Protein backbone atom coordinates (compact mmCIF):
# COMPACT_ATOMS: atom_id res chain seq x y z
CA UNK A 1 0.00 0.00 0.00
CA UNK A 2 2.89 2.36 0.79
CA UNK A 3 4.50 1.77 -2.59
CA UNK A 4 1.18 2.18 -4.40
CA UNK A 5 0.46 5.43 -2.59
CA UNK A 6 3.95 6.65 -3.32
CA UNK A 7 3.62 5.84 -7.03
CA UNK A 8 0.32 7.69 -7.24
CA UNK A 9 1.73 10.69 -5.41
CA UNK A 10 4.75 10.81 -7.69
CA UNK A 11 2.52 10.52 -10.74
CA UNK A 12 0.26 13.37 -9.65
CA UNK A 13 3.22 15.58 -8.70
CA UNK A 14 4.98 14.86 -11.98
CA UNK A 15 1.80 15.51 -13.98
CA UNK A 16 1.26 18.85 -12.26
CA UNK A 17 4.85 19.93 -12.83
CA UNK A 18 4.69 18.99 -16.49
CA UNK A 19 1.35 20.76 -16.86
CA UNK A 20 2.82 23.94 -15.37
CA UNK A 21 5.82 23.66 -17.68
CA UNK A 22 3.69 23.07 -20.78
CA UNK A 23 1.28 25.86 -19.88
CA UNK A 24 3.79 28.58 -19.16
CA UNK A 25 6.87 27.60 -21.16
CA UNK A 26 5.27 26.38 -24.40
CA UNK A 27 3.24 28.60 -26.77
CA UNK A 28 -0.46 28.05 -26.15
CA UNK A 29 -1.92 26.72 -29.41
CA UNK A 30 -4.02 23.62 -29.77
CA UNK A 31 -2.39 20.73 -31.62
CA UNK A 32 -5.45 18.49 -31.56
CA UNK A 33 -6.41 17.47 -35.08
CA UNK A 34 -9.63 19.11 -36.15
CA UNK A 35 -12.32 17.84 -38.53
CA UNK A 36 -15.16 19.95 -39.85
CA UNK A 37 -18.39 18.03 -40.33
CA UNK A 38 -20.96 19.62 -42.59
CA UNK A 39 -24.39 19.04 -41.07
CA UNK A 40 -27.79 18.74 -42.69
CA UNK A 41 -29.32 21.98 -43.89
CA UNK A 42 -32.15 21.89 -41.38
CA UNK A 43 -30.57 23.94 -38.61
CA UNK A 44 -29.87 20.98 -36.35
CA UNK A 45 -27.21 18.41 -35.48
CA UNK A 46 -28.26 14.81 -34.89
CA UNK A 47 -26.11 11.83 -33.95
CA UNK A 48 -26.10 8.52 -32.12
CA UNK A 49 -23.78 7.51 -29.26
CA UNK A 50 -22.75 3.89 -28.69
CA UNK A 51 -19.98 2.30 -26.65
CA UNK A 52 -18.45 -1.01 -25.59
CA UNK A 53 -19.81 -2.86 -28.59
CA UNK A 54 -17.31 -4.94 -30.59
CA UNK A 55 -18.27 -8.60 -29.94
CA UNK A 56 -18.86 -9.93 -33.48
CA UNK A 57 -22.60 -9.52 -33.08
CA UNK A 58 -22.84 -11.45 -29.80
CA UNK A 59 -24.46 -10.27 -26.54
CA UNK A 60 -27.23 -8.54 -28.48
CA UNK A 61 -24.79 -6.34 -30.39
CA UNK A 62 -26.55 -7.18 -33.65
CA UNK A 63 -29.98 -6.46 -32.15
CA UNK A 64 -28.80 -3.07 -30.88
CA UNK A 65 -27.35 -2.34 -34.32
CA UNK A 66 -30.71 -3.05 -35.99
CA UNK A 67 -32.48 -0.57 -33.70
CA UNK A 68 -29.73 1.98 -34.25
CA UNK A 69 -30.39 1.72 -37.97
CA UNK A 70 -34.10 2.35 -37.45
CA UNK A 71 -33.58 5.37 -35.19
CA UNK A 72 -30.80 6.73 -37.41
CA UNK A 73 -33.14 6.60 -40.39
CA UNK A 74 -35.93 8.29 -38.44
CA UNK A 75 -33.65 11.10 -37.23
CA UNK A 76 -31.59 11.37 -40.42
CA UNK A 77 -28.39 11.47 -38.35
CA UNK A 78 -25.22 13.30 -39.28
CA UNK A 79 -22.78 10.83 -37.72
CA UNK A 80 -22.18 8.25 -34.97
CA UNK A 81 -20.01 8.69 -31.87
CA UNK A 82 -18.29 5.65 -30.35
CA UNK A 83 -17.16 5.96 -26.73
CA UNK A 84 -14.55 3.21 -27.01
CA UNK A 85 -13.91 -0.47 -26.30
CA UNK A 86 -14.50 -1.00 -29.97
CA UNK A 87 -13.12 -4.54 -30.23
CA UNK A 88 -13.24 -7.17 -27.48
CA UNK A 89 -11.57 -8.65 -25.69
CA UNK A 90 -8.16 -7.32 -26.66
CA UNK A 91 -8.51 -4.79 -29.46
CA UNK A 92 -7.30 -5.60 -32.97
CA UNK A 93 -4.30 -7.77 -33.81
CA UNK A 94 -3.45 -5.66 -36.85
CA UNK A 95 -4.93 -3.76 -39.80
CA UNK A 96 -5.93 -7.06 -41.42
CA UNK A 97 -7.75 -8.43 -38.37
CA UNK A 98 -11.11 -9.87 -39.55
CA UNK A 99 -12.66 -8.62 -36.29
CA UNK A 100 -12.88 -5.18 -37.90
CA UNK A 101 -15.40 -6.51 -40.41
CA UNK A 102 -17.05 -8.99 -38.04
CA UNK A 103 -17.62 -6.49 -35.22
CA UNK A 104 -18.05 -3.25 -37.17
CA UNK A 105 -18.55 -3.31 -40.93
CA UNK A 106 -20.97 -6.24 -41.15
CA UNK A 107 -22.85 -5.47 -37.92
CA UNK A 108 -23.64 -1.80 -38.54
CA UNK A 109 -24.68 -2.39 -42.12
CA UNK A 110 -27.93 -0.41 -42.24
CA UNK A 111 -27.99 2.25 -44.92
CA UNK A 112 -28.81 4.92 -42.32
CA UNK A 113 -25.59 4.05 -40.44
CA UNK A 114 -23.37 4.60 -43.45
CA UNK A 115 -22.27 7.89 -41.96
CA UNK A 116 -18.98 8.96 -40.42
CA UNK A 117 -18.11 7.20 -37.15
CA UNK A 118 -15.99 9.29 -34.76
CA UNK A 119 -14.25 6.97 -32.34
CA UNK A 120 -12.06 7.05 -29.24
CA UNK A 121 -10.02 4.21 -27.75
CA UNK A 122 -11.05 2.27 -24.65
CA UNK A 123 -8.95 0.24 -22.25
CA UNK A 124 -9.73 -3.00 -24.11
CA UNK A 125 -8.52 -1.39 -27.34
CA UNK A 126 -5.19 -0.66 -25.65
CA UNK A 127 -4.76 -4.38 -25.01
CA UNK A 128 -4.36 -4.98 -28.72
CA UNK A 129 -2.49 -3.27 -31.54
CA UNK A 130 -3.44 0.35 -30.89
CA UNK A 131 -1.68 1.59 -34.00
CA UNK A 132 -3.92 -0.66 -36.10
CA UNK A 133 -7.10 1.10 -34.95
CA UNK A 134 -5.45 4.45 -35.66
CA UNK A 135 -4.10 3.39 -39.05
CA UNK A 136 -5.64 5.18 -42.08
CA UNK A 137 -5.57 1.83 -43.88
CA UNK A 138 -8.72 0.87 -42.00
CA UNK A 139 -10.52 3.66 -43.84
CA UNK A 140 -9.82 1.78 -47.04
CA UNK A 141 -11.69 -1.19 -45.58
CA UNK A 142 -14.54 1.06 -44.42
CA UNK A 143 -14.53 4.79 -45.11
CA UNK A 144 -16.81 5.47 -42.11
CA UNK A 145 -14.01 4.72 -39.64
CA UNK A 146 -12.32 7.71 -38.00
CA UNK A 147 -10.31 6.85 -34.88
CA UNK A 148 -7.65 9.00 -33.24
CA UNK A 149 -6.36 9.26 -29.70
CA UNK A 150 -7.71 12.79 -29.17
CA UNK A 151 -9.25 15.15 -31.71
CA UNK A 152 -11.98 17.71 -32.38
CA UNK A 153 -15.08 17.56 -34.56
CA UNK A 154 -16.39 21.00 -35.46
CA UNK A 155 -19.92 21.58 -36.73
CA UNK A 156 -21.97 24.72 -37.28
CA UNK A 157 -23.81 24.14 -34.00
CA UNK A 158 -21.46 22.27 -31.67
CA UNK A 159 -17.87 21.21 -31.11
CA UNK A 160 -17.05 17.72 -29.88
CA UNK A 161 -13.73 17.19 -28.11
CA UNK A 162 -12.62 13.55 -28.08
CA UNK A 163 -10.19 12.72 -25.26
CA UNK A 164 -7.93 9.70 -24.80
CA UNK A 165 -8.75 8.78 -21.17
CA UNK A 166 -7.11 5.35 -20.77
CA UNK A 167 -3.56 6.67 -20.13
CA UNK A 168 -4.90 8.69 -17.18
CA UNK A 169 -5.84 5.55 -15.23
CA UNK A 170 -3.04 4.58 -12.84
CA UNK A 171 -4.32 1.03 -12.29
CA UNK A 172 -3.45 -0.01 -15.85
CA UNK A 173 0.19 0.79 -15.12
CA UNK A 174 0.45 -0.35 -11.48
CA UNK A 175 -1.65 -3.51 -11.67
CA UNK A 176 -2.29 -4.66 -15.27
CA UNK A 177 -2.90 -8.24 -14.06
CA UNK A 178 -2.49 -10.63 -16.99
CA UNK A 179 -3.17 -7.95 -19.59
CA UNK A 180 -0.58 -6.43 -21.89
CA UNK A 181 -1.20 -2.84 -22.89
CA UNK A 182 0.16 -1.23 -26.03
CA UNK A 183 1.59 2.03 -24.69
CA UNK A 184 3.40 3.05 -27.87
CA UNK A 185 3.11 6.81 -28.30
CA UNK A 186 2.27 7.36 -24.62
CA UNK A 187 5.66 7.48 -22.89
CA UNK A 188 6.87 9.59 -21.25
CA UNK A 189 3.37 9.34 -19.83
CA UNK A 190 3.46 12.49 -17.69
CA UNK A 191 4.44 14.60 -20.70
CA UNK A 192 1.76 12.97 -22.88
CA UNK A 193 -1.00 13.72 -20.36
CA UNK A 194 0.23 17.22 -19.61
CA UNK A 195 0.29 18.06 -23.33
CA UNK A 196 -3.16 16.55 -23.81
CA UNK A 197 -4.62 18.68 -21.01
CA UNK A 198 -2.85 21.75 -22.34
CA UNK A 199 -4.18 21.18 -25.85
CA UNK A 200 -7.70 20.52 -24.59
CA UNK A 201 -7.65 23.62 -22.43
CA UNK A 202 -6.43 25.71 -25.35
CA UNK A 203 -9.07 24.33 -27.72
CA UNK A 204 -11.90 24.85 -25.23
CA UNK A 205 -10.77 28.39 -24.47
CA UNK A 206 -10.79 29.24 -28.18
CA UNK A 207 -14.12 27.56 -28.91
CA UNK A 208 -17.01 29.79 -30.00
CA UNK A 209 -19.41 26.87 -30.32
CA UNK A 210 -22.95 27.10 -28.98
CA UNK A 211 -22.58 23.65 -27.46
CA UNK A 212 -19.40 22.05 -26.11
CA UNK A 213 -19.32 18.28 -25.77
CA UNK A 214 -16.41 16.20 -24.47
CA UNK A 215 -16.24 12.49 -25.26
CA UNK A 216 -14.04 9.98 -23.43
CA UNK A 217 -14.14 6.29 -22.66
CA UNK A 218 -14.00 6.41 -18.86
CA UNK A 219 -16.69 7.95 -16.71
CA UNK A 220 -16.19 11.03 -14.58
CA UNK A 221 -19.47 10.74 -12.70
CA UNK A 222 -21.12 7.32 -12.87
CA UNK A 223 -22.83 4.83 -10.59
CA UNK A 224 -21.99 1.91 -12.85
CA UNK A 225 -19.66 -0.98 -12.07
CA UNK A 226 -16.47 1.08 -12.29
CA UNK A 227 -17.75 4.15 -10.40
CA UNK A 228 -16.08 7.56 -10.82
CA UNK A 229 -12.60 7.63 -12.34
CA UNK A 230 -10.58 9.52 -9.70
CA UNK A 231 -7.83 10.56 -12.11
CA UNK A 232 -10.40 12.23 -14.36
CA UNK A 233 -12.16 13.87 -11.43
CA UNK A 234 -8.79 15.34 -10.40
CA UNK A 235 -7.32 16.33 -13.75
CA UNK A 236 -10.02 16.49 -16.44
CA UNK A 237 -13.16 17.65 -14.63
CA UNK A 238 -11.70 21.04 -13.53
CA UNK A 239 -10.89 21.85 -17.18
CA UNK A 240 -14.43 20.96 -18.28
CA UNK A 241 -15.89 23.07 -15.48
CA UNK A 242 -13.68 26.06 -16.21
CA UNK A 243 -14.70 26.24 -19.86
CA UNK A 244 -18.39 25.45 -19.27
CA UNK A 245 -18.68 22.18 -21.15
CA UNK A 246 -22.32 21.18 -21.58
CA UNK A 247 -22.10 17.38 -21.85
CA UNK A 248 -19.54 14.71 -21.01
CA UNK A 249 -20.23 11.41 -22.80
CA UNK A 250 -18.51 8.15 -21.95
CA UNK A 251 -18.71 4.38 -22.09
CA UNK A 252 -16.70 1.91 -19.96
CA UNK A 253 -19.65 1.09 -17.70
CA UNK A 254 -21.91 -1.24 -19.65
CA UNK A 255 -25.10 0.66 -19.00
CA UNK A 256 -27.07 3.75 -19.94
CA UNK A 257 -27.02 6.60 -17.44
CA UNK A 258 -27.76 10.29 -16.92
CA UNK A 259 -26.23 12.09 -13.93
CA UNK A 260 -26.33 15.73 -12.90
CA UNK A 261 -24.62 17.45 -9.97
CA UNK A 262 -25.69 20.44 -7.90
CA UNK A 263 -22.35 22.19 -8.27
CA UNK A 264 -22.02 21.65 -12.02
CA UNK A 265 -23.94 22.45 -15.19
CA UNK A 266 -22.35 19.47 -16.97
CA UNK A 267 -24.64 16.57 -17.83
CA UNK A 268 -22.78 13.26 -17.45
CA UNK A 269 -24.08 10.73 -19.97
CA UNK A 270 -22.97 7.09 -20.12
CA UNK A 271 -23.64 5.10 -23.28
CA UNK A 272 -21.64 1.90 -22.92
CA UNK A 273 -24.34 -0.70 -23.55
CA UNK A 274 -23.57 -1.65 -27.14
CA UNK A 275 -23.35 -5.36 -26.36
CA UNK A 276 -22.63 -7.10 -23.04
CA UNK A 277 -24.35 -5.38 -20.11
CA UNK A 278 -23.85 -5.64 -16.34
CA UNK A 279 -26.41 -5.96 -13.57
CA UNK A 280 -24.75 -3.62 -11.12
CA UNK A 281 -25.25 -0.08 -9.88
CA UNK A 282 -23.77 1.94 -7.02
CA UNK A 283 -24.64 5.12 -5.18
CA UNK A 284 -23.08 8.34 -6.49
CA UNK A 285 -19.64 8.87 -4.94
CA UNK A 286 -20.29 12.60 -4.77
CA UNK A 287 -23.31 13.27 -2.56
CA UNK A 288 -24.05 16.42 -4.58
CA UNK A 289 -24.73 14.29 -7.67
CA UNK A 290 -28.01 12.62 -8.50
CA UNK A 291 -29.00 9.88 -10.93
CA UNK A 292 -31.67 11.04 -13.35
CA UNK A 293 -31.75 7.72 -15.18
CA UNK A 294 -30.03 4.32 -15.07
CA UNK A 295 -30.52 1.20 -17.22
CA UNK A 296 -28.39 -1.95 -16.96
CA UNK A 297 -29.46 -3.51 -20.25
CA UNK A 298 -28.19 -3.05 -23.79
CA UNK A 299 -28.99 0.09 -25.74
CA UNK A 300 -27.73 3.39 -27.14
CA UNK A 301 -28.38 7.12 -27.14
CA UNK A 302 -29.40 9.82 -29.60
CA UNK A 303 -28.66 13.54 -29.40
CA UNK A 304 -30.32 16.40 -31.28
CA UNK A 305 -29.00 19.94 -31.03
CA UNK A 306 -30.18 23.22 -32.44
CA UNK A 307 -28.67 26.63 -31.74
CA UNK A 308 -30.77 27.01 -28.62
CA UNK A 309 -32.08 23.57 -27.68
CA UNK A 310 -30.74 20.14 -26.77
CA UNK A 311 -32.60 16.84 -26.58
CA UNK A 312 -31.26 13.36 -25.92
CA UNK A 313 -32.99 10.01 -25.70
CA UNK A 314 -31.82 6.64 -24.34
CA UNK A 315 -33.16 3.54 -26.13
CA UNK A 316 -33.13 -0.11 -25.09
CA UNK A 317 -32.25 -3.16 -27.22
CA UNK A 318 -35.75 -3.13 -28.71
CA UNK A 319 -35.57 0.53 -29.72
CA UNK A 320 -37.96 1.60 -26.97
CA UNK A 321 -37.29 5.10 -25.62
CA UNK A 322 -36.45 4.77 -21.91
CA UNK A 323 -35.51 8.30 -20.93
CA UNK A 324 -35.95 11.66 -22.65
CA UNK A 325 -34.45 14.95 -21.56
CA UNK A 326 -34.40 18.37 -23.14
CA UNK A 327 -33.21 21.84 -22.24
CA UNK A 328 -32.46 25.23 -23.70
CA UNK A 329 -28.97 26.67 -23.86
CA UNK A 330 -30.00 29.56 -21.63
CA UNK A 331 -31.57 27.30 -19.03
CA UNK A 332 -28.57 24.98 -18.89
CA UNK A 333 -26.13 27.84 -18.43
CA UNK A 334 -28.17 29.43 -15.65
CA UNK A 335 -29.15 26.24 -13.82
CA UNK A 336 -26.42 26.37 -11.18
C-alpha positions, 0 to 999 in steps of 0.5 A, a space after each residue: 500500500 505504501 509503494 502504491 500510494 507513493 507511485 500515485 503521489 509521484 505521478 500526480 506531482 509529476 503531472 502537475 509539474 509537467 502541466 505547469 511547464 507546458 502551460 507557461 513555457 510552451 506557446 499556447 496553441 491547440 495541436 489536436 487534429 480538427 475535422 469539420 463536419 458539414 451538417 444537414 441543412 435543417 438547422 440541427 445536429 443529430 447523432 447517435 452515441 454507442 460504446 463497448 460494442 465490438 463482440 462480433 454480433 454477440 451479446 445482443 450487439 446485432 440487435 442493438 445495431 438493428 435498432 440503431 439503424 431504425 432510429 438513425 433513419 428516423 432522425 436522419 443522423 449526421 454521424 455516430 459517436 463511439 465511446 470506445 472499447 470498440 473490439 473485445 476482448 483485446 482490441 485488434 491484432 493488426 490492420 488485417 484483423 477480420 474482427 474489424 469486419 465482423 464487429 463493425 462493418 458487417 454489424 452496422 450495415 444499415 444504410 442509415 448508419 453509413 455515416 462517419 463514425 468518430 471513435 475514441 479508444 477504450 482500455 480494451 482497445 489498448 490491449 491490442 495493436 493500438 496503431 492498427 485502430 489508428 491506421 488510415 488503412 482501415 478507412 480503405 476497408 470502411 470509409 466510415 471509420 475515424 479513430 484518433 487518440 484525441 481530436 476535435 469535430 467542429 460543426 456549425 452548432 457544436 464542437 465535440 472534443 474527443 479525449 484519450 482517457 485510458 492513459 490517465 488511469 493509474 491502475 493499468 500501469 500499477 496492476 495490469 494483471 495478466 493484460 498487456 497494454 500497447 503504450 506506444 506513443 504514450 511514454 513519457 506518460 506524464 508529458 503525454 498527459 500534460 500536453 493533452 490537457 494543455 491542448 484541450 484547455 487551449 481548444 476549449 478556451 478558443 471555442 465559439 461553439 454554442 454547445 461544447 461536448 467532451 467524449 471519453 471512454 472512462 466515466 467522470 461521474 457514474 454509478 456503474 460498475 467502475 464508479 467515478 474515475 478519480 484521475 479524471 475527477 482530479 485532472 479532467 473535470 476542472 478543465 471541463 468546469 472552467 470552460 463550461 462544457 455542456 455534456 460529457 459522454 462516456 462508455 466503460 460502464 456497460 449501462 445507460 445513465 444520466 447524472 447531474 450534480 448540484 455544483 455543475 452544469 455538466 450533464 454526465 451521460 454514459 452510453 456503454 451498452 452496445 453489447 454485453 451489459 452488467 447488472 450492477 449499480 452503485 450510489 453516487 460517490 459525490 453526494 451532490 450528484 443525482 441519478 436522473 436515469 439508469 438502465 443496466 441492459 443493452 442500448 444506445 443514445 441519440 442527441 439532437 441539437 439546435 442553436 438554442 435547444 438540446 434533446 437526448 434520448 436513451 433507447 433499449 435493445 428493442 428501440 424503446 425510448 427509456 428516458 428523454 431529456 431536453 433543455 435550452 442553452 439559456 436554461 442549462 447555463 443558468 441552472 447552477 
